[in-house]
């Protein structure tokens, strides 16, 4: 009885494996040889049920048939480039391998071999299989990991067969206990064979086992183990419980069955079991590396119309091979379609449904499957929706999009009959990860747009500041003319200077207007050979002479330099004007001009005895644009503009200052 159960389990197991192999669509030599070997093993398992009494000779016949096909399969594994069975059978090595099982099958029926010799044949065949396994494993190389389950499967069976028939050879009969155990041994090793088939890709065999079947099988196995444990506890209670034992056993059995039924009818329990099995026993539905590269490439592709929303929507749709969809933003109590693919508008039912989804999506941040919502509404606990409107919805998935935990909008998608996918835990996790990447892409783009707009406003503000600064200079020149007009209006020289100043002012205004109206106008002035002492004296006489303390000029040595005279004049004016404002009327402001010791630079030192500046102010604020200590009277760009110009021409602007002692600005102007 025990042996019969073992062979029955083995027959069922190998029959099931044979059916799986027959349903595989891929073709290949290994597939057909596996079918033959598995079929032979299945026939071997059924053999005890085919005869009223199974003799030793018939038992050995089925053993030899099984060994013949497995040895043929191993012969095909010695090389990985066989394309058909003829190539395998045309090798001498194959017939050498098959000699023993062929002799073991044919000789007994010719009356040429006794039963004891048949035991020897089986022992040697088992050793032959072990030798072939060792050869195959050694030459497997990188495929050794994939072949390892097959090696273990056949090695364990061969060792078991060797022990069985070696023992039979010694005592001249097969031990009944080995016969009883064979069915269980073969049944227990089936998972190794399945694992080997799934691992070795070049066999052309890819067995698929339904996840639902595995889940239900696992649940039945768990239930069986649970009931077995409960039964053992019940018998223990009955054995040790005396006259109360039977009653306690009945109560325990009823309670355990109640608990088991409660768990099996629990949706959350079944879902957790299914997720656990899928995560740990099945390959992922997606090749995440490939999908991530595909998504990255899609997001990096520049749209011809620059529509970043269309790019984001296409990334979402391509991620699961859907065909249609919309990217929708929540705006002013309604929805705005920002991008669409083969779905230009939302009908009234769809807008109503999405509005009803909003509260649920905001609180749960959960992807909604419309079909799942129709069939299993209890999954979406807390979602209140008019199910009659769902019939008018033309999309399947609704994916919420959040910006810093605030509901921003959603993407709706629909696949074709061939591409629509059931929303399981893995697809949810995958779409959540894709959605996070798409959201970052969208909101980084929005932030970049805002930054660009802020930069444009900053540029406009900076330009305005420079314009105001130049206008203040023009106003200062006009103010200087007006302040001296009453006293010197009859002086011909004053009249000449006035017209010269007005011409200079007009030229400056014309240049400013040209730069504002012509976007491509050059911002650079014209360079010329400039004598620094003449330039400095002209600035001081025309623009700084009306303020105290009056600056003085000391020229030690100089050489002409090539630069923009007007730009340098502005720099000198800004720095001297700042020095005058920082110095009391009875103080001193001196401009010293000299050639550096190495004759590579002309040095202009603007020295004042004013209030001075701290090291921290010089380091953090002096050259920072639009940062001024003059309140509304200043723009905060004089020192910044001076330093920027000196840097541009390859020079330097150096500062030395002590509070309440004065400041020295040194302009290092290259002579080359």
C-alpha positions in Angstrom: 0.0 0.0 0.0 2.8 2.4 0.9 4.7 1.7 -2.3 1.5 2.1 -4.4 0.9 5.6 -2.9 4.4 6.7 -3.7 4.2 5.5 -7.3 0.8 7.2 -7.7 2.2 10.5 -6.5 5.2 10.1 -8.8 2.9 9.3 -11.8 0.8 12.4 -11.2 3.8 14.6 -10.8 5.6 13.5 -13.9 2.3 13.5 -15.9 1.7 17.1 -14.9 5.3 18.0 -15.9 4.8 16.2 -19.2 1.7 18.3 -19.9 3.6 21.5 -19.2 6.3 20.5 -21.6 3.8 19.6 -24.3 2.2 23.1 -24.0 5.5 24.9 -24.4 5.5 26.7 -27.8 9.2 26.9 -28.2 10.8 24.2 -30.3 14.2 22.6 -29.8 15.9 19.2 -29.6 16.3 19.4 -25.8 12.5 20.0 -25.4 11.7 16.8 -27.4 14.3 14.7 -25.5 13.0 16.0 -22.2 9.5 15.1 -23.2 10.7 11.5 -24.0 12.6 11.2 -20.8 9.8 12.6 -18.7 7.3 10.4 -20.5 9.5 7.4 -19.8 9.7 8.3 -16.1 5.9 8.8 -16.0 5.4 5.3 -17.7 7.9 3.8 -15.1 5.7 5.3 -12.3 2.5 3.9 -13.9 4.0 0.5 -14.4 2.9 -1.0 -11.0 -0.7 -0.2 -12.0 -0.6 -1.8 -15.4 -0.1 -5.4 -14.2 -1.8 -7.4 -11.6 1.5 -8.6 -10.4 4.7 -6.8 -11.4 7.6 -9.3 -11.8 11.2 -8.3 -11.3 11.9 -8.7 -15.1 9.1 -6.3 -16.0 10.2 -3.9 -13.3 13.7 -3.9 -14.7 12.4 -3.4 -18.3 10.7 -0.2 -17.3 13.9 0.9 -15.5 16.0 0.3 -18.6 13.5 2.2 -20.8 13.7 5.1 -18.4 17.5 5.0 -18.3 17.7 4.7 -22.1 15.9 8.0 -22.7 17.7 9.9 -19.9 21.1 8.7 -21.2 20.0 9.9 -24.7 19.2 13.3 -23.2 22.6 13.4 -21.4 24.3 12.5 -24.7 22.7 15.5 -26.3 23.9 17.7 -23.5 27.6 16.8 -24.2 27.5 19.5 -26.9 25.2 22.5 -27.1 25.0 22.9 -30.9 22.9 19.9 -31.8 19.9 20.9 -33.9 18.2 17.5 -34.4 18.2 13.9 -33.1 20.0 12.6 -36.2 23.1 14.7 -35.3 23.1 13.1 -31.8 22.6 9.5 -33.1 25.3 10.0 -35.7 28.0 10.2 -33.1 29.9 7.1 -31.9 29.9 8.4 -28.4 26.1 8.3 -28.3 25.9 4.6 -29.2 28.6 3.8 -26.7 26.5 5.6 -24.0 23.3 3.8 -25.1 24.9 0.3 -25.3 24.3 -0.8 -21.7 20.5 0.1 -21.6 19.9 -1.5 -25.0 21.7 -4.7 -24.0 19.8 -4.7 -20.7 16.5 -4.4 -22.6 17.1 -7.0 -25.3 19.3 -9.7 -23.7 16.8 -11.0 -21.1 14.2 -11.6 -23.8 16.8 -13.6 -25.8 17.4 -15.8 -22.7 21.1 -14.8 -22.6 21.2 -13.0 -19.2 20.2 -14.2 -15.7 18.4 -12.0 -13.2 21.5 -11.4 -11.1 23.3 -10.1 -14.2 20.4 -7.6 -14.7 21.2 -6.2 -11.2 24.8 -5.7 -12.4 23.6 -3.9 -15.5 21.5 -1.5 -13.4 24.4 -0.8 -11.1 26.8 0.0 -13.9 24.2 2.2 -15.7 23.8 4.2 -12.5 27.6 4.6 -12.4 27.6 5.6 -16.1 25.1 8.3 -15.4 27.3 9.7 -12.6 30.3 9.7 -14.9 28.4 11.6 -17.6 27.1 14.1 -15.1 30.7 14.8 -13.9 31.8 15.4 -17.6 28.8 17.6 -18.3 29.3 19.7 -15.2 33.1 20.1 -15.8 32.5 21.4 -19.4 29.5 23.6 -18.4 31.6 26.6 -17.6 29.4 29.7 -17.1 26.3 27.4 -17.4 27.3 25.4 -14.3 24.8 27.4 -12.2 22.0 26.7 -14.6 22.8 23.0 -14.9 23.3 22.4 -11.2 19.7 21.4 -10.4 19.7 18.9 -13.2 23.0 17.5 -12.0 21.7 17.2 -8.4 18.4 15.6 -9.7 20.1 12.9 -11.7 22.9 12.4 -9.3 20.6 11.7 -6.3 18.5 9.3 -8.4 21.6 7.5 -9.7 23.1 7.1 -6.2 19.8 5.8 -5.0 19.6 3.4 -7.9 23.2 2.3 -7.4 22.6 1.5 -3.7 19.4 -0.3 -4.5 20.8 -2.6 -7.2 24.2 -3.0 -5.5 22.4 -4.3 -2.5 20.2 -6.6 -4.8 23.4 -7.8 -6.5 24.9 -8.9 -3.1 21.8 -10.7 -1.8 20.4 -11.7 -5.2 17.1 -9.9 -4.7 15.7 -6.4 -4.5 15.0 -5.1 -1.0 11.3 -4.4 -0.7 11.9 -1.2 1.3 13.9 0.3 -1.6 11.1 -0.5 -4.0 8.6 1.1 -1.6 10.7 4.3 -1.3 11.4 4.8 -5.0 8.1 6.5 -5.9 8.5 9.0 -3.0 12.2 9.7 -4.0 11.3 10.5 -7.6 8.4 12.6 -6.5 10.4 14.6 -4.1 13.0 15.5 -6.8 10.6 16.8 -9.4 11.1 20.5 -8.2 14.8 20.2 -9.0 14.0 19.1 -12.6 11.5 22.0 -13.0 14.1 24.4 -11.7 16.7 23.1 -14.1 14.3 23.5 -17.0 13.6 27.1 -16.1 17.2 28.0 -15.7 18.8 26.5 -18.8 17.6 29.0 -21.5 19.4 27.4 -24.5 17.2 24.3 -24.2 14.4 26.3 -25.8 12.1 25.3 -22.9 10.4 27.9 -20.7 7.9 26.3 -18.4 5.1 28.6 -17.1 3.2 27.7 -14.0 0.1 29.9 -13.2 0.6 32.0 -10.1 -3.0 31.3 -9.1 -2.3 27.5 -9.3 0.8 27.9 -7.1 -1.2 30.1 -4.7 -4.0 27.6 -4.3 -1.6 24.7 -4.0 0.3 26.6 -1.4 -2.9 27.3 0.5 -3.9 23.7 0.4 -0.4 22.7 1.6 -0.6 25.2 4.4 -4.1 23.9 5.3 -2.9 20.3 5.3 0.0 21.1 7.6 -2.2 23.1 9.8 -4.9 20.3 10.1 -2.1 17.7 10.7 -0.7 19.7 13.5 -4.2 20.3 15.0 -4.9 16.5 14.7 -1.7 15.7 16.5 -2.6 18.2 19.3 -6.1 16.6 19.4 -4.7 13.1 19.8 -2.3 14.4 22.5 -5.2 16.0 24.4 -7.2 12.8 24.0 -4.3 10.6 25.2 -3.4 12.8 28.2 -6.8 14.3 29.0 -8.5 11.2 30.6 -12.3 11.2 30.4 -12.2 14.9 29.3 -9.9 14.2 26.4 -12.5 13.3 23.7 -14.6 16.3 24.5 -11.6 18.6 24.4 -10.4 17.0 21.2 -13.8 17.7 19.5 -13.8 21.3 20.7 -10.2 21.8 19.5 -11.0 20.4 16.0 -14.1 22.6 15.6 -12.3 25.7 16.7 -9.3 25.0 14.4 -11.6 24.4 11.5 -13.4 27.6 12.2 -10.1 29.5 12.4 -8.9 27.9 9.1 -12.1 28.8 7.3 -11.9 32.4 8.6 -8.4 32.8 7.3 -9.2 31.3 3.9 -12.2 33.5 3.4 -10.1 36.6 4.4 -9.3 38.6 1.3 -6.3 40.3 3.0 -4.8 36.9 4.1 -5.1 35.5 0.5 -3.7 38.7 -0.9 -0.7 38.6 1.4 -0.1 35.0 0.5 -0.3 35.7 -3.2 2.0 38.7 -3.0 4.5 36.6 -0.9 4.5 33.8 -3.5 4.8 36.1 -6.4 7.7 38.1 -4.9 9.7 35.1 -3.8 9.0 32.3 -6.3 8.4 34.1 -9.7 10.5 36.3 -11.9 9.5 39.9 -12.1 6.9 40.9 -14.7 9.2 43.6 -16.0 12.9 43.9 -16.8 13.3 47.0 -14.6 16.8 47.9 -16.0 15.4 47.8 -19.6 12.2 49.7 -18.6 14.2 52.4 -16.7 16.5 52.9 -19.7 13.5 53.2 -22.0 11.8 55.7 -19.8 15.0 57.7 -19.4 15.4 57.8 -23.2 11.8 58.9 -23.6 12.2 61.8 -21.1 15.4 62.9 -22.7 13.9 63.1 -26.2 13.3 66.7 -27.2 9.7 67.3 -28.5 9.5 69.2 -31.7 6.8 71.5 -30.2 8.6 71.7 -26.8 5.6 70.2 -25.0 7.0 68.7 -21.8 3.6 67.4 -20.8 3.3 65.3 -23.9 6.7 63.9 -23.2 5.7 63.0 -19.7 2.4 61.4 -20.8 4.2 59.4 -23.5 6.7 58.1 -20.9 3.8 56.9 -18.7 1.9 55.2 -21.6 5.0 53.5 -23.1 6.0 52.2 -19.6 3.1 49.6 -19.9 2.6 49.6 -23.7 -0.8 51.3 -23.6 -2.1 53.3 -26.6 -4.2 56.2 -25.4 -4.3 58.6 -22.5 -4.5 62.2 -21.1 -2.5 64.2 -18.7 -4.9 66.3 -16.6 -4.2 69.1 -14.2 -6.7 70.2 -11.5 -7.4 73.9 -12.0 -10.1 76.3 -10.7 -12.5 73.6 -9.6 -12.2 71.7 -12.8 -9.8 69.7 -15.0 -7.5 71.0 -17.8 -6.1 68.5 -20.3 -2.4 69.4 -20.7 -1.5 66.6 -23.1 -3.3 63.8 -24.9 -2.6 60.8 -27.1 -5.5 59.6 -29.2 -8.0 61.1 -26.6 -8.4 64.8 -27.1 -11.2 65.5 -24.7 -13.0 64.2 -21.6 -16.8 63.7 -21.8 -19.2 64.8 -19.1 -19.3 61.3 -17.4 -15.5 61.1 -17.3 -15.2 64.6 -15.7 -17.8 63.7 -13.1 -16.1 60.4 -12.3 -12.7 62.1 -12.0 -14.2 64.7 -9.7 -15.6 61.9 -7.5 -12.2 60.2 -7.5 -10.4 63.4 -6.4 -11.2 63.0 -2.6 -10.1 59.4 -2.6 -6.9 60.0 -4.6 -6.0 63.0 -2.4 -6.2 60.9 0.8 -5.0 57.5 -0.5 -2.6 58.3 -3.4 -3.7 55.0 -4.9 -3.9 54.0 -8.6 -7.4 53.1 -9.6 -8.3 50.3 -12.0 -11.8 51.0 -13.4 -12.4 47.4 -14.3 -11.3 46.3 -10.8 -13.5 49.0 -9.3 -16.5 47.6 -11.2 -15.9 44.0 -10.2 -14.4 44.5 -6.7 -15.5 47.8 -5.3 -14.7 46.7 -1.7 -11.0 47.0 -2.5 -11.4 50.7 -2.8 -12.7 51.4 0.6 -13.8 55.0 1.1 -14.2 55.7 -2.6 -17.7 57.0 -3.3 -18.6 57.0 -7.0 -21.7 56.6 -9.1 -21.1 53.2 -10.6 -23.6 53.8 -13.4 -21.2 56.5 -14.8 -18.3 54.1 -15.0 -19.9 52.6 -18.2 -19.3 55.9 -19.9 -15.6 56.0 -19.0 -13.2 55.2 -21.9 -10.0 54.7 -19.8 -8.8 51.9 -17.5 -6.2 53.3 -15.2 -6.2 56.6 -13.2 -2.8 57.5 -11.8 -2.7 60.5 -9.3 0.2 63.0 -9.5 1.3 64.9 -6.5 3.6 68.0 -6.1 5.1 68.1 -2.7 2.3 66.0 -1.2 -0.3 68.3 -2.7 -2.7 66.8 -5.3 -1.7 68.3 -8.7 -3.6 66.2 -11.3 -3.7 62.8 -12.8 -3.0 60.7 -15.8 -5.7 58.4 -17.3 -4.7 55.6 -19.7 -6.3 52.8 -21.7 -4.7 49.8 -23.5 -6.0 47.7 -26.3 -7.6 44.3 -25.9 -4.1 42.7 -26.3 -2.1 45.1 -24.1 -4.5 45.8 -21.2 -3.0 44.6 -17.9 -4.6 43.5 -14.7 -3.6 45.8 -11.9 -1.7 43.6 -9.4 0.8 44.5 -6.7 3.8 44.4 -9.0 2.2 46.7 -11.6 1.1 49.1 -8.9 4.7 49.2 -7.5 6.1 49.6 -11.0 3.7 52.4 -12.0 4.3 54.2 -8.7 8.0 54.2 -9.4 7.5 55.4 -13.0 5.0 58.0 -11.8 7.5 59.4 -9.2 10.1 59.8 -12.0 7.6 61.4 -14.3 6.5 63.8 -11.5 10.1 64.8 -10.8 10.5 65.4 -14.6 7.4 67.6 -14.7 8.0 69.7 -11.6 11.8 70.1 -12.3 10.8 71.5 -15.7 8.3 73.8 -14.1 10.9 74.9 -11.6 13.3 75.5 -14.4 10.7 77.6 -16.2 10.2 79.7 -13.1 13.9 80.0 -12.6 14.3 81.2 -16.2 11.5 83.7 -15.8 13.1 85.0 -12.6 16.5 85.2 -14.4 14.8 87.3 -17.1 13.3 89.6 -14.5 16.7 89.7 -12.7 18.4 90.6 -16.0 15.8 93.3 -16.6 16.2 94.7 -13.1 20.0 94.7 -13.6 19.7 96.5 -16.9 17.3 99.0 -15.3 19.8 99.6 -12.5 22.6 100.3 -15.0 20.4 102.6 -17.0 19.4 104.5 -13.8 23.0 104.6 -12.9 24.0 106.1 -16.2 21.0 108.5 -16.1 22.3 109.7 -12.7 25.7 110.4 -14.2 24.0 112.3 -17.1 21.9 114.2 -14.5 25.0 115.0 -12.5 26.7 116.5 -15.6 23.6 118.6 -16.4 23.4 119.6 -12.7 27.0 120.7 -12.8 26.3 122.9 -15.9 23.3 124.5 -14.2 25.0 125.1 -10.9 27.8 127.0 -12.7 25.7 128.7 -15.4 24.7 131.7 -13.3 28.3 132.5 -12.4 30.0 131.7 -15.7 27.3 132.2 -18.4 29.2 135.1 -19.9 32.5 133.2 -20.0 33.2 131.9 -23.5 35.3 129.1 -22.2 32.4 128.0 -20.0 30.1 128.1 -23.0 32.5 125.9 -25.0 32.8 123.4 -22.1 29.0 123.3 -21.8 28.5 122.4 -25.4 31.3 119.8 -25.2 29.6 118.3 -22.1 26.2 118.3 -23.8 27.6 116.6 -26.8 29.1 113.9 -24.6 25.8 113.6 -22.8 23.9 113.2 -26.1 26.3 110.6 -27.3 25.9 108.7 -24.1 22.2 108.8 -24.3 22.2 107.7 -28.0 24.4 104.8 -27.1 22.1 103.8 -24.3 19.0 103.9 -26.5 20.7 101.9 -29.2 21.6 99.2 -26.7 18.0 99.1 -25.5 16.3 99.0 -28.9 18.8 96.7 -30.7 18.9 93.3 -29.1 22.0 92.3 -31.2 23.8 95.5 -30.5 27.3 95.1 -29.2 27.7 96.0 -25.5 31.4 96.7 -25.9 32.8 100.1 -26.7 35.7 100.8 -29.0 39.2 100.4 -27.6 41.9 103.0 -28.3 45.3 104.0 -27.0 44.6 106.0 -23.8 46.9 108.1 -21.7 45.6 107.4 -18.1 46.6 110.7 -16.6 44.6 112.7 -19.2 41.6 110.4 -18.8 41.7 110.7 -15.0 42.1 114.5 -15.1 39.2 114.9 -17.5 36.9 112.8 -15.3 37.8 114.7 -12.2 37.4 118.2 -13.8 34.2 117.4 -15.6 32.4 115.2 -13.1 33.9 115.3 -9.6 35.2 118.9 -9.2 32.0 120.2 -7.7 32.1 117.9 -4.7 34.3 118.0 -1.6 37.0 117.0 -0.9 38.4 117.9 -4.3 40.5 115.1 -5.6 44.2 115.6 -6.5 46.2 113.7 -9.1 49.8 112.5 -8.7 51.6 110.9 -11.7 54.8 109.1 -11.0 55.3 107.3 -14.3 53.0 106.0 -17.0 52.7 104.4 -20.4 49.7 104.5 -22.7 47.3 101.5 -22.6 44.7 100.2 -25.0 41.2 100.1 -23.6 37.7 101.6 -23.7 38.2 105.1 -22.6 34.5 105.7 -21.8 34.2 102.6 -19.7 37.4 103.4 -17.8 36.1 106.9 -17.2 32.9 105.5 -15.7 35.0 103.2 -13.4 37.2 106.1 -12.3 34.1 108.3 -11.7 32.3 105.6 -9.6 35.3 104.9 -7.4 36.3 108.6 -6.9 32.7 109.5 -6.2 32.4 106.8 -3.6 35.6 107.9 -2.0 34.3 111.6 -1.8 31.0 110.4 -0.2 32.9 108.3 2.4 35.3 111.2 3.3 34.5 114.3 5.2 34.9 117.7 3.5 38.2 118.4 5.2 39.6 115.0 4.3 41.7 113.9 1.3 41.1 112.0 -1.9 44.2 111.4 -4.0 44.5 109.6 -7.3 48.1 108.2 -7.8 49.2 106.9 -11.2 52.4 104.8 -11.7 53.9 102.0 -13.7 54.4 98.7 -11.8 58.0 97.6 -11.1 57.8 94.8 -13.7 56.2 97.3 -16.2 53.4 94.8 -16.9 50.7 96.9 -15.3 49.6 100.5 -15.0 48.5 101.2 -11.4 45.8 103.7 -10.4 45.5 104.1 -6.6 42.5 105.9 -5.4 43.3 106.8 -1.8 40.9 108.4 0.7 41.0 109.2 4.4 37.3 108.3 4.9 35.4 106.0 7.2 36.9 102.8 5.7 35.3 99.3 5.5 35.6 96.1 7.6 37.1 92.9 6.2 33.7 91.2 6.4 32.0 94.0 4.4 34.7 93.8 1.7 34.5 90.0 1.6 30.7 89.6 1.6 29.1 92.9 0.3 31.4 95.3 -1.5 31.2 93.6 -4.9 27.7 92.2 -4.5 25.4 93.8 -7.1 22.4 95.8 -5.9 23.7 95.8 -2.3 24.2 99.4 -1.2 24.7 101.2 2.1 23.3 104.5 0.6 19.6 103.6 0.8 17.6 105.0 -2.1 20.4 107.2 -3.2 22.5 104.3 -4.5 22.1 101.3 -6.9 24.9 99.1 -5.4 26.5 98.4 -8.8 29.5 100.9 -8.9 32.1 98.6 -7.3 30.6 95.5 -9.0 30.8 97.2 -12.4 34.4 98.4 -11.8 35.6 94.9 -10.8 33.7 93.2 -13.7 35.4 95.5 -16.2 38.9 95.1 -14.7 38.5 91.3 -14.7 37.3 91.5 -18.4 40.4 93.2 -19.6 42.7 90.9 -17.6 43.4 93.3 -14.8 42.5 93.4 -11.1 40.7 95.6 -8.6 42.4 95.4 -5.2 41.1 96.9 -2.0 42.8 97.8 1.3 40.8 99.4 4.0 40.7 100.1 7.8 37.7 101.4 9.6 38.0 105.1 10.5 41.4 105.3 8.7 40.6 105.2 5.0 40.5 103.0 1.9 42.7 102.4 -1.1 41.4 101.0 -4.4 44.1 99.8 -6.7 43.3 99.4 -10.4 45.9 97.1 -12.1 45.6 97.6 -15.9 47.7 95.4 -18.2 50.0 97.3 -20.5 50.1 94.6 -23.2 
